[in-house]
Amino acid sequence: MRPSKHLFDETRTILFNAYIVHSLTDTLQGAYLSAQNYLDEAKSIAPERTINDPLYYLAQAYIEPNIDKALLLFQQASEKDSSFQIAQYDLAFWTEMKFRVNNEINHNRARIALEEYDKVLRINPGNIAALAAQGYIYWLLRDQDKARRKFEEGCELKTMVSETFIGQLLYGRARILVEQGRINESYDLFSQAFASNPNIGAFTIGDNSWFHYSFYEFMTQGL
C-alpha cells in the first residue's frame, strides 16, 4: 500500500526540519563542513521549502564565512519571519561587527546597528543582550550618558525578572564610572559583574566564529 501524499509531505517536512536542527547543532560545535552537508540534505529532501523557511536562512548564515553574505542571509531570515528574534539579533550584532572589523566606529555607521537593535527590542522589549549591545556602542562612541541609560534600563529589568543575567550591564556601568573617576562605586559594580561571570569583559585573540564572541571583539588598539 502506497503512503498518502499528505503523509509523504509531512514526513519530508519533519526530515527537512531535523536536518536543519542537526546543521545548527554541528555549527555550535564548530563542525562547519558537516553542518553544510546537513543543509544540503535538507535542500535535497524539500527544495521548495528552502525559499521561505527562516530557520534555513539562519543556518546558512552561520556557516557563511563572508560577513556581507551572512548579513544578507540574516536579513532574509528576519524578513521571512518578522518575529524571529534570534535572526534579528544576529543581523544587528553582525552589522555592528562589520563596522568594527572595518575600523569605522563613527556615528553614521553606528546608527545603522543601533536601529537594528531597536528592531530586536520591538520584538522583545526585555532583550537584555540588545540593550547591553546598544550601551557598548554608545560607550565606543564616547557618549557616556546614553551608554549609562541603556545599561540602567537593562538593570531595571532585573527587578521584574529575577533570573535575568545582567553581568554585562553591570560591567558596562562600572567602566563608565571608572572613566568618571568614581573608583569606589565602580569597584562595587566590577565585583558584582565578576561574581556573576568571571569571563565578563574577556575576548579571545584569533578566529571569531559566529558563536564565540563578546562585546570587545574587533576593537581597535585605541579602544
N, C-alpha and C positions, 0 to 999 in steps of 0.2 A: 504493500500500500504506500503510495507516494504521499509525502507530507504536504499539507496545505500551504498555499502561498503565504498566508498570514504567519504560520509557524516558521516558515523558511525566513521571512523577512525579520521576524522577531529574533531568531537565532543569530542572524547576521548582525543585527544591532547590538546584541549582547557581546558577541565576539569583537566587534568594532570598538566598543567602549572598553572591553577588557584589555585589548592590545594598547590602547591609548594610556590607560592607567599603568600598565606594565612599562610603557615607554617613560612615563613620568617618574616611576619608581627607579628605573635604571639611571635616569638623568640625575636624580638625587644622589646616587651612588657614584656618579662620575663615569658611568659606562655609556658613553655617548654613541658609540657605534651600535651597541645592542639596542639602545633607545631608538635610533634611526631605523633599525631593522623591524622593530615592532610597529613603528608608524607606517612603514612600507606594507607590512602585513595588514594593518587596519585599512589602508587605502585599497589594497587588492581585494579585500572582502566586500567593502561597500564604498566604492569610489565616489558615488553621488553624495554621500554624507560628508565628505571632506570639504565640500563647498560652503556649508553653512554651520558646521559644528565648531563652536568657540573653543572647546577643550582641545580639539585637534590643532587649531591655530596656536594655542598656548604651548602645547607640547612641541610643536615645530619651532617656536621662538626659543625655547630653552636649549635646543641643540644647534641653533644657528650661530656660528661664530662671528658673523658680520653684524655689528651693532645696528647699522642702518636697516638691514633686512629684518633683524629681530624686532626692532621698533615697529616696523610695518606690520609684522605678524601680531604683535601685542595689540596694536591698534585695531586690526581686523577682528581679533578675538573680542575686544571690548565693544566693537560696533555690532557684532553678531548678537551680543547679549549685553544690553546697557546696564544690567545689574551685576555683571561679572566683576566683583570687587578685586579678585586676585589679578585678573588681566589688566584692569585699570591701574592698580597699584604698580604692577611691573612696568607698565607703559610710563607712568610718572617717574619711577625710580631710574629707569634706563635713559629717559630723556634728560634727567639730571646728570647721570653718569657720563652721558655723551659730552655735555659742555665741560665737565670736569676733565675728561680724557683730552679734549682739545684745548685745555687751559683757557677756557672762555668764560671765566667766572665773572659775569657782569650782570647788570640789572635786566637788560633786554633778554638775554638767554635764560636767566633765572626765572623770569616772569612766565615763560612757557612751561617750565617744570612746575612752578607753583600753581598754575592753572590746572595742570593735570592732577596734582594732589587735591585741589579743590573738588574735582570731579569724584575722586575717591570718597571725600568727606560728604558729598551729596548722596552717595550710595549708603555710606555708613558714617554718620557724624561722630561715632565713637571709635574711629580707627586711630589708635594711638600712634601707629607707625607713620601714618601720613602727617599727623600733627608734629611728631618729632622731626620728620624729614624737612618740613617747612621751617621749623625752628632752626635747624642746622644750615639751611640755605640762607636764611636771613643773617645767621651768625657769620657765614662765609662772606656775606656782603657787608659785614660790619654794621649791620642795623640791629643794635643790641635791644632796643625797645620792642621791635616786632618779634625778635627771636624769643625774648623773655615771655612775651604774651602768649606765643604759641606753646612754649614749654609749660607755662602755668595753666593754660587751657587744658592741656593733656593731663596734667596732675590733678586737676579738679574732677576729672572723670573717675579718678581712683575712689572718690567719696561715694560714687554711685555704683561702681562695680569693683568690689573688693579684690577680685582676682587679677585685676588689670596690672600688667607689668609696666612700670614707669621708670625703670633704671636709666634708660637713655635720656629721658626727660630730666631727671634729677642731675645727671651728668652734664647735660647742656646748660642747665641753670647754674651749676657750680662753676663752669668755665666762664660764664658771663660775670659772675661775682668776683672771680679772680682778676679778670681784666678791669674791674671797677675798684680793685684794691680791698675788697671786703673779704679778707682772708678767713676769718673765723667762721663766718656764715658759709663760705664756700667749702671749708673743710667738713662741716657737718653734712652738707649735701653730697660731697665726694664719698664720705663714709657710708651714707645710705645707698648710694649708687653701687659701690663696690660690694656691699653686703648682699645686694640683690643678684649681682652677677660680676664675678672677678674679671671677666673678659670685657667689661664696659670700656669703650674708648680704644680697644685694640683693633689692629688690622694686620693682615699678612702681606709680606712682600713676595710677589710672584704672580702666578697666573690667577686671575679672578674669575671664577665660574659664576654662573647665574645665581648659585645658591650660597656662595661663601663670600659675603661682603659686609661692610659696615659703612657708617656714615662718613668714614675717614678714607675711603678708597679714592684713588686718583687725585689726591690733594697735592698742590704744588709745594715746593720747598719753603716758600714764603709763608705757607699756612701751617 
